[in-house]
Every structure is written in structure tokens, then in C-alpha cells.
Amino acid sequence: MSQYVRIYRSDVLSMGETSLNLVDGSEVPTDVLLCGTGWKQTQNQIFDDSDILRLGPPHTITTRELPENESLASEEALWAQLEQAADAKVLSQFPMLASPPKATSPTTDKPTGTPYRLYNCIAPLSDSSIAFVGQVLLSNMFRGAEVQALWATAFLDGKVAALALPRKDLRREEDAFVNAFCRRRYPTNGQLGIFFQLNAVGYTDKLLGELGMNSHRSNWWWEDLTKACTASDLKDVIKKYMEKYGYEVDG
């Protein structure tokens, strides 16, 4: 294996269409770039301010700091309207969330910065060349990682016809609803819109549903209704996905 691996010890200077340019002058042919950033949110160290605003990770950038501030200010005003409408919709559907128990570690009413603005907490609204996985906080991270990786593969590949994304305006409305729901459902930890500790199954089922797949794999419907969902439920999901969409499956 080592004969196919070359290690570059230099920082990334810029990205081209098919290569990475490094600070030391090296040019690395590139098909896919994976940024393994660990547990910390490091988007602000990778992207410049304009890209952060365009892609949708959380930020504290004010629109006055950028030359295109007029259009960006209009965008922020639109998000404010959508989030206000989404909050009203959340309370209409889940009225109990209007009066939650007292938070043990209360946060401020208005968090500093924005929440995530990514469809399914993965995909930017205006860029299909990048996906953010591993940002969501779930009670079963193994299940989440497996399903997010599969959905992101379909999103970036473009091969899966079943992954017909809603129109951009509808995705934006859904993002606003998810963020409003998280803030109401999880008053202490939901400010960024990615906290689904008690909604892990619903979240992963939504991703699989958009791929035309099912996470419930029992032979009996009652087990699907009552049995706990575990990571082992998805032990063959990658193989099934590859078979379904015409990938070559080894073995």
C-alpha cells in the first residue's frame, strides 16, 4: 500500500479545478478533498468570510465587513423573516414547546451568531460540490455517521435519481424550521440547529427515505414498531445502496 501513498508536509495555499496548490509550490492532483477536522468546528479556519456566508456554517460575521454587504444584508433579513415564521409553525405543531421545563444550563434568548443553514444539516443551499458531515449531535453517532456518509455520497455523486432535492426556497424554509425546532426542543443545546439527541431515528430515517431506502429491516412489522434501533440495523445498507443504484459490488 505504501507505494501508492505520498505524504505532503505543507499547508494548502489554494484549490484549483483538479488540484491542490500547496505553500511549498507543490501541485497535488485531486479528485476529492476530505477535511478531517476532528470534533471542533473549524470552518472559519478553512474558508474566507464570503465562502462561509455562501456555504452556510455558523458564523458571527457582520455584513458590514464585506463589500457585497447590501445583498448579504437582504439575505439576513430574509432569514430573520423565515425563522420568525418557522418558530410560529413549530409552536403551532408542538404547543407544549411554548412552555418547556426550566433549563438546567439556560442559554441566552438570542445566541451570538447564526445557526447552521444546511439542508439536512449537510448540504449548502447554493453549492453542490461540498458537504458537511459529522456536525449533527445524535444519541447514536455510529448510525448518524453511516447514514450521513451515504446521503452525502449521493448528493456529491449526482447518480441517485431518487435524491431529487426540493427547490431552494423550500430547502431554505425547511432549514429555518429545523433551527426553530431545535431551539424550542432543546433550550440548552439547540441553538445551532444540529442537536437531535431524542430525534436520531427520525433524522436518519429522513436521509434514508430521500435515498429511496428503509432503515427498518425486521421480518415482522411489530418489531419495526417496538424494537430499539441500533447501528447493526444498517450492517448491509451500503451494499443495498450500491445494488439499488447500479454500482459494482465486490463479493
N, C-alpha and C positions, 0 to 999 in steps of 0.2 A: 504494500500500500504506500510506503514512504516514497517510492519512486514517482508517485503521481502528486505528491504534496510539496508545495514550496511555501515557505514562510517569509512574509514581508514584514520588516520591523520599521514601519514608518506610518505617520498619520495620513489620513485621507485629505487631499487638497481639494479635489473636485470630482464630479461624476460626469462622464460622457454618455453617449447613447449605448455603447457596448463595452465600456471600460471604466476603471477607476484610475484617477491620477493621484499619485502619492507625493508627499512633500519632497522626498529624495529624488524625484524625477522619474520614478518607475511608472509604467503604464501596465495595469493588470486587466487582461481580457475578462469580462464579467457577463454572465448570463443572469444571475440572481444575486442580490445582495441581502444577507441576513444580518441584522444588527442584534446581537445577543447582549442586551443592556442590563440583565440581571433584574433585581426586584425594585430598583429605583426608577422613577420617572425621569428619563434623561433626554426627552425630545428637545428640550431647549438648548442642549449642548450639541445637537446634531444638525438642527435646521435653523435657518435665519428667521427673523420675525415675520417676514412676508409669507414664507412657507408654512410656518406654524399657524398663522391665521387662515391660510388656504386649506390646510390639511385637516385641522380640527382637534388637535390635542389641547389640553387645558393650558391656559396662559394668563398672564397679568399684563399683557401689552396694551397700552392705550393707543387708540387710533391716531392720536395727535403725533405719535412718534414716527409715523410712516408717511411717505409722500402721497400715497393714494388714500389719504385719510377720509376724504369725502365719501367715497364709495364704501369704505370699511365702516364708517360711522352709520351709514344707511343699513349695512348688513347687521350691525349690532342692534340697531333699533328694531329691525325685523325679528331678530332672535328674542328680544325682550317681549315683543307682542306675542310671539308663538309660545313662549314659556308661560306667560300670564294666562293665555287661553288653555294651555295644556294643564296648568295647575287646577283651573276650574273644572276641566274634564276629569282629572284624577279624583277630585273631591266628589264629583257627581257620581262616578262609578264606584268609588270606595269611600263613602261618607264617614266611616269610622276613623279614617286617617286625619280628619279635621281636628280630632281631639286625642292625640296619642298619649301614652303614659309619659311621665316626666323622664327625660333623657338623663342617664347617669353621668354622661360626659357631654353636656349640651354644647352645641356649636352656635356661632352667631347666626342670626336670621339671614344675613346676606354674606355668602362666602366671598373671600377675596379671589378674584379671577373667575374664569369660565369653567364649566364642566366640560367633559368630553363631548364633541359633536361629531360622532362617527356612527354610521349606520350599523346596527347590531354591535356597537362598541368595537368595531373592527375597521370598517371601510370609510374613507373620506367621501364626502358628497360630490367632489369635483375632480377626483383623480383615481383612476382605476389601475395605477401602476404600483401602488403601495398599500400595504395592510398592516394594522397594528394588532398583534395577538398577545395574549398574556396580561392584558391590562385589567381585565374584569376580575373581581374578587368573588369567588364562589365557595360553597361549602365542600365541593368536591373538585379540586383543581385538576386532577387527572382527567376526569370526564370533560371538564371545560377545555383543557389543552387539546385533547384529541379532536373534539368537535370543531373548535375554533380553527385548528390547523387544516381540517378538511374543508371547511367553508372558505377559508382564505385561499386555499389551493384552487377551488372552483372560481372564486372571484378573480384571481390573477390569471388563471388559465384561459378563461373565456370559453371553455369547451362544454360546460354544462348548460344545456339549453334550459333546464328547469330553473336555473338561477336567473330568472327574469326580474331584475330589481324594479321596485316601484319608481315612479317619476321622482325627480329630485325634490320637488316641493313636498311630496308625500313622505319621502325619507326624512326631510327636514322636520316635518310635523311629528313624525314618529320619534326622532331624536329628542325633540322638546318634551314629548310625553314621557319618555323613559327617564329623562333627567328630573322632571317634576315628580314622577312616581317615586324615584329613589330618594329624593329629598323628603318626601312625606312618609314613605315606608320605613326609611332608616334615618331618623333625625340626626343621629350621631355620626354616621359614616357614609351617608348617601349623597354628600354634596357634589361629588364629581360625576355622579350618574353611572357608576360602574360597580356598585355594590349589590350583589344578588345572593346573599348568604342563604336566604329562605326561598329563593326563586331559581335555584340552579337547574332543576329539571325543566321548568318552563322555558328558561333561556336556551338550553342546549336542544330541547325539542324544536324550538322555533328555527334554529340553524339547520338542523337535520331536515325539517319539513321543507325548507326552501331548496334543499338538495333533492327533494323527492324521496327521502328515506325516513325510516321509522326507528326510534330508539327502543321501542318495546318489542322484545324478541321472544316472549314466552309462547308456549304452545296453547296456553289457556288464557282467555280474556280476563278471568278473575285475578290471576297472578299479575297481569299487567296493571290491574287496578289497585292491588293491595301490596305487592312485593316492593321492597326497597330498591331504588335504582342505584347501581354501583358501576364502577369503571369496567368491570368484567362484562357488563351488558353489551359493550361496544367492541368486544375482542375481535370480531371479524368485520367491523364496519368499513375499514379501508379496502379490504378485498371485495366486499359487496359494492362499494362505490366504484372501484375500478372495473368490475364486471358490468355494472349498470351503464357506464359511460364509455365502454369500449377501449379501456386501457389494457395493455398486455399484462397479464397476471402470471408471475412465476409460480411454478408448482401447481 
